[in-house]
Amino acid sequence: MDEFVGTWTNVTSDVRLVRHLLDLYFCWEYPTLASLSREHFLKDFEAGCSRYCSSLLVNSLLALGSRFSDRPEFRAKPDGHHTAGDEFFKEAQRLFLELEDHNEVTVVQALGIMAIREASFGRDLESRYYAGQSVRLAIEMGLHRVETYNEDDEESSTVRLITFWGAFALDNAWSLTTGALPHFSCAPRLPPKVKIIQEVEDSLWVPYTDDGLVSGHACEQPGHIRTVYNYFCELSEIVHASLYRLYCAARKPTSHDILEIYTKYLSWYDNIPDLMRFGTNFTPQVLFVHLYYHFAITLTFRPFVKLRIRGSRILPRQLCLQAADAIQGHLRSYSRLYSLRRTPSFVPYIIVVSSRIYLTVAASTIPGPPPRVQIHQQMQGDQPHPTVRDLGHTTEALNRNIASLEDMSSCHCAALIGVNMLRYLTRAWDIYVGIKSSLEAGHVHTGYDPYPASLSAASGPNPFASRRPGQAGGGDDMTGIWALGATLGESASDDEDPLQRALSWPAPRQTPFVVPTESMLEEAGFESL
């Protein structure tokens, strides 16, 4: 490791700038997908101790914290806000590559932070790489094994627990988003959650921006950091179990599986304490937990939006729409309270998924597959084709989501990719939503393709698809097959098809889909609408 020089980074020697970026990170991103303890990190940061602080970890945090600042000194190019934190990130990458011993909790933590930073940029492959390295290293170090914890060293045990659960939650977040199995086995033995310490719980959360603390702000309130973190980890456990029900190669999902998953989600929501209820607590962290809950509901039922569950009044399509509406409601609350300039890095992905639900339902409203439009036609102007379908609720919902993505695009490049993707899909399917976008398609920072080549050629995970043993995902999701017509899957092997890539973002490449027969559906407890 580099010698401690006061700031833990070679990029700047200004301690005030470093503390400013750390404060931005801890205010707006921490703790939901974080794998570090703020208290232990800051203590060692100030003391120059390398037990729970390192140059690698600090540079990773500064790279991510820079995303929440408008100050040009944090940018590689002063006039390019999408270069914020680049120098810190390059330094973190250099330090990681030079490491000989990775078996340190600070390395696990730094890899998770680097993954979140890459997610903010929309670089899903890179983000999943760092997240995968983080959780693999946590497993190799035995952070999930209770017997490795020292009861006489509570400080070490606390940090190890937080480190493990952060890596676990991030791994499951990406697995949920991409429709893949997580790195942990189906029924892992998990350690306990971190202990609640009242002093930490009572510490105030106060909005912090480039102007400093917003004193006297109406949103000033106790942060309840560890309670929020523990309940988010519980939610991640349910996500973990649901992924094995949906995408396990050894068995196909049944309606009983889906209803059981849904019951677990409802039970989790019913049992969260009042301090986690919106209205009682409205910190960005609590709002993100609620957003993530509805995000998980959406992705659990999205493969079944054209199906009915036999013997049940529950309609997957209705649940997906309700979840998408709830996501939009929480985003409006977030915007009114804090604006969307500073949001957790996974929020753009949540918005894109909820928007695709609206598009899926809209595209299936009129019988028959929607017309395919050439890409050069789709990107010219906002006027609708004479045959396009103007669908009231979809129009309003998508316009609001586009506006939300635009608001956060200066912070997250992923939001800009989402804007261009939704513009593309609405035109490809002739669904006129009157998108009033101030961001012209293709107007992105150099190096960021609005339809990244890393996007899959398939249209998402299909829990009914045939999979080879050991393969994490399926083929096209049920949305792509039934709601839009099988014609959308004709080019599943064509990596250059932008429609397929737009449909799949950010899912990895999957195997070709298999449209289930009526007998397959009946056996699984489903029927077509």
N, C-alpha and C positions, 0 to 999 in steps of 0.2 A: 504494500500500500504506500501511496505517497505520504511524505512527512506532513504532519499537521501544521498548517500555516495560518490558522485563525478562521478561515472561511471554508476549509475542507475542499477547495476547488482551485484550480490553476487559472480559471477563466476570469475571475475577478478577486481583488483583495479587499473589496468594500463589504465589510460585515453587515452594514445596514441594508444594502441591496439584497444580500443573501437572506437575511432575516425577513425582509419584505416578501420575497418569493415563497419562503417557507410558510409564512403566515397566510398568504393567499391559498396555498395548497391545503393547509389544515382547516381553513375556513370553508372552502367550497367543494373539495373532493373527498376529504377524510370524513369518516372511517370506513365506509361500506365495503369497498373492495380493497382496502388497505391491509397490508400484512405487517405493519409496524406499530409499536406503542409510542404515541406522541410524547408521553411523560419521560419514558426511558431514553428515547432518542434525543430529545432536547437537553436532557441532563448531561448526556455524554457529549453532545455537540458543543455545549458551552464549556465543558471541562477538558475537551481535547482527548477524551477517552475513546478507545476504539472497540469497546465491548459491544455497544449497541449503536454505534455510529461509524461511518466510513466515508471516504471520498467518493466511492462508487455510489453509495446510497444518497449522499448529499447532492451529487451532480444529477442523479436521476430525479430527485424531488425538485430541484431547481428547473430542470427541463420541463417538467409537468407544470410547476407553479407559474412559469413564464406565460403559459397559455391564458392565464387569468389577468394578465397585465396589458395595458395599452402603451406602456412606456417603451420608446424606441431603443433604449440602451440594452434591452434584453433580446433584441433581434439580430440575426446575422446580417440582415439588410434592413436599415432603419425604416424604409418605406414599405417593407413587406411583413405584415402582421403574421403571416403564416410561417415566417422563419423564427418566430419567438421561441427561445430555448434551444435552438439548433446547436449552438456552441457547447452548452452544457451536456446535451445528449451525445454529441461526438466525444466529449471527454469521458462520459460514462461508458460508452462503447469501447473506447481505448482501454480504460481501466479493467473492464470485464475481460477483454481479450488477453490482457497481460496477467490476469490472475492465474496462479498455479494451484491454489487450494480454494475450491468453491464451497467447502463445507462450513459455511458461516451463515448465521441467521441474517446478517446484513446483506448477503448475496441473494438469498431467497427473496428478501424484501425488495431489493433494488430491481431484480428481474420483474417482479410484479408491477412496480411503478413504471418501468420501461414499457411493459405491455400496455398499461393504461394510456401512457403517452402516445404510443403508436396507434392505439384504438382511436384516440382523439383525432389523429391525422387521417383516419380511414384506411390505414395500412393494416388490413386484417390479418394477412399472412404473417407479417412481422410480429404483430401483437400476439397472435396465437403461439408463435414460436417462443417468445419470452415468457408468456404465461405457462406454456408447457414445460419449459426449463425450470421455472420457479416451483411448480408442483412436483416435478420429478425429483428435484433436489431436496424438497421438503420430505418426500418419501424416503429417499436415500439416507437422509440424516435421522430418520425415525421420529420426526416431529409429531407423527400421529400415534405413536406408541406411548401409552400412559406409563408403562414401566420405566421409560427413559427419563421421567421427570423426577427431580430432586425435591422432596418435600421440605428440606431444610433451606432451599434457595428459592423462595417464593418469587423473587424478582426474575430469575432466569425462567422459571416455569411460566410466569405470566407472558413474558416476551415470546417464548417458544409457542405457547398456545395461540397468541394473536398472530404470529407468523404463519402457523399452520392453517388456521381458519381463513386467513386472507388469501393464501394460495389456493385453498380448496374452493372458496367462493368464486374467485376469478376464473378458475378452471371450469367450474360449472356454468358460469355466466356465458363463456364463449361456447361451451358445448350446447347450451340451450339455444343460443343465437344461430349456430350453424347446423343444428340437428345432428350432433355427433355424440358418441359415448365419452364420458369423462375419463380421466386417467385412473381414477380409483375404481376398485372392483364393485360389483353389484351391491354387496352388503358389507361395507367396510366397518372395522372397529374404530370408532372415532373418539377422540379425547373429549373431556368436558369443556364447556364454554369458560371463558375468562370470568374471574370473580368480579362482582360489582363492588366498587369502592366509592363510597358516598361523596368523598371529596372530589373525585373525578367526575361523578355524575352531576354534581352541583355547579361545576365550573360553567361560567356563562358563555353562550355562543353569541357573538356580536358580529354583524356584517363588517367585512373588511375589504377595502378596495385600494386603488392606487393613492387615494386621498387619506388612507389610514382607517382607523376604527370609526364607524359611524355612530358616535356616542349619542345616547338618548333615543336611538332608533326604536320604533314600536316593536320590532322583531327581536329585540334583546331578550334572551330567555336561557334557562338551564339547558345545556347541550345533551345530557343523558347519553353520553357517547357510548359507554359500554353496553347499556341496555339496547340501544339502537343496533350496535354491532352484533350482539348475541342473537337478537331476533332476526336480523338479516342472515346470520349463519344458519339459524333454524330453517328459514325459507330456502336457503341453498341446499339443505339436506333433502327437502321435498323435491326440489328441482332435480337433484341427483337421482333420487328414486324414480321420478317420472321419466327420465331419459332412458333408463334401462327398461321401463315398460314400453316405451315407444320405439326404441331403436335397437333392441337386442336381436342379434342374428339368430338366436336359438328359438325364438317364438315370435309370433305376430301379436300385435295388441288386440285386445278385445274390448267390447263396450264396458265390461266389468272393470277392466284395468283403468279405463279413462274415468269412469265414475268414482273409482276409489281414489285416484289422484286428485280429482276435483274436490272430493270430501276432505282430503288432507289439507288442501289449500284453504278451503273455507274454515276448517277447524283452526288453522294457524291464524287466520285473520280474526276470527272470533275471540281468540285468546290473547291477542296483543293487549298490553296494558293501556290505560287511558293516556299515559304520557307519550304513547306512540300514535294516538289518534290525531288526525288532522283537525285542527281547531284548538286542541289542547297544546300540541307541539307542532310548530310549522317551520322548523329548521330545514335547510336544503337537504340534510341527511334523511330526515323523516319523510319528506316529500319524495325523495329518490326511492326509498324502500317501498312506498305505495306504488310508484310508477313501475318498479321492478315486479311487484306482485301481479299487477294487471298484464304486464309484459309476459310473464310466465303463463298466466291463464290463456292469453292469446296464442302463444306458440304451442301450448298443449292441445288446443282444440282446432288450430288452423288446418291441420291435415284432414279434418273431417267436416269442413264447412258445407259440403254438398251431401252430407249424410244425416240420417236420423238415427238416434239410438233406440233400438227396439225396446218397447215396454217402458219407455221413459218420456217424460214431457220436456226433458232438457234437449235443446237444439244447439249443437256446436256453433252454428252460424250466429245465433242470437247471443250466445255467450261471448263470442269474439267481438261482435259489434258493441256489446255493453262494455267490454274491457277497453276497446279502442276509444269509446266515448269517455270512459273514466280517465284514461291517460290524458286525453285532451283537457278534461276538467282540471286535473292536477297541474298540467302545464300552464293553464290560464292563471291558476292560483300562484304558481311559482313566478310567472311573469309580473303579476301585480305586486308581489312582495319584493322581488329582487331584480327584476328584468331577467332576460334569458342570456345576457352577455356572459354570465359565469354560471355554468351548469356542470354537473359531473359528466365525465367523458363518454359514458354509455348512453346518455340521453338521446343523441341523434339516431342511434340504432333502434331505440324504443319507438321513436316517432316514425321512422321508415317502416317498421313492421306494422304498426297500427294503420298507417296510410295504405299499405298493401291490402289490409283487410277491407278497407272501404272500396278500393279498386276492384278487389276480387268479387265482392257482392254486387257492385255496380256492373261489372262485365258480365255477370251471370243473370242479370235482371231481364235482359232481352234474349230470347232463344237464339241459338246458333253462335258459332265462334265469331269473335270480332274480326274485322278486316285487318290484314297485315299491311303496314305502311312502311315505305322505305325510309331509312334514317335521314336522308337529306330533306325529305318532305316534312318529317316530324319536327325538325329543328328550325323551321322557318315560320316565324310569326306566332301569334297567339289566337288567330282566328280559327274557329271550328270548321271542320269538314262538313258539308251539307248533311251528312248522315250521322254525325256524332250525336251521342246521347247526353243530354243535360239532366243530371239527376240531383235534385235539390239538396238533400242532406250530404251526399257525397261531395258536391261542389263546395258547400260551406266548410265541411270537415277538412277536406284536402287543402283548401285555401288557408285555413288556420294553421294546419301543419306545415305548409310551405313557409308561411310567415314566421313560424316558430324556428324552423331550420335556418332561415335567413338571419334571424336575430342572433343566433348562436354561431353563425358561420365564421365570424372573426376569431372565435375561440377554438372552434373545432372544424378542421377541414372535412371531417366525415359528414358534417351537416351540409356542406356545399355539394359533396358527392350525392347526398340524399336528394337535394333540390333538383339537380340535373337528372337523376334517375326517375323521379316522379314526373317531371316534365316529359321525359321520354315515354314512360309507360302510358300516361294519359293519351298521348298522341298515337302511340302504337295501337291502342285499343279503341281509338275514336271515342273517348269519353271526355267531353268538354267540361273542364272545371274552371275555366277562366282564370288560370293562375296568373296573378299579378306579381310576377317575380321581378325584382330589381337586379337580380343576378342573371345575366344572360347565360344561356347554355354554353358550356365550354370555357367560360370566363373563370379560370382557376389558376392558382399559382403554378408556375412552371414545374413540371415533374409530377403533377397530380391529374391523372386522367379521370374525367367524370364517369367513365365506365372502365374501371381498372381491369387490366388483363388478368389479375389474380382472381377475378370473380369466376364462379363456377359456370360451366356450360349447361348444367342442369338447373331446374327451377326450384331446388330445395329438397329437403329430406322427405322421403316417403316411407312411413312405417310398414307399409304392405309390400315394399319392394323386396325382391330376392337379393340376399347379400352373401358374400363369401365370408367364411369364418374369419373373425378378427377385423372385419371392415366396419368402421364406425357408423357410417351413414347409410341412407337409402338412396333412391333415385329422386324423381320429381315429387314434389309434395302433392297432396290431394287438391290443393288450391289450383295448381297449374294444370292438373289432369282434368278435373271435372268442372271447375268453375269457368275455365277459359277454353276448354276443348283440347283434344289431344294434338291438334295441329301445332300448338305452341311447343310441343316436344319433338317435332320432326327434326329439328337441327340440334338435338341434344349433344351430338358429337362435334359440333362446329364451334370451336373456341372463339371464333370471330363474330358470332351472332350476338350483337349488342342487346337484343331483347332478352335472350336467355341469360346473359350475364346480369342484366338489370333485375331480372326476376329472382336471381339467386343470391344477390349480395346480402351478407358476406359469407354465404355457405361455401364450403369447399366442394371440389369436384366429386360428384356422386355417381353411382351406377345408374344405367338407364332404368326408367320406371317400368312398373308392371301394373297395368290397370286391373284392379280386382274384379272378378266376376261376381254376379249376384249371389252365387252359392258361397263364395268366399266371404262376402259381406254378411250373409245370413249366419254363417258359422261363427263369425266374430261378434255377432250381436248388433249389426248395423243394417240399414236399408237406405236406398237412395231416396232423396227428397222427391 
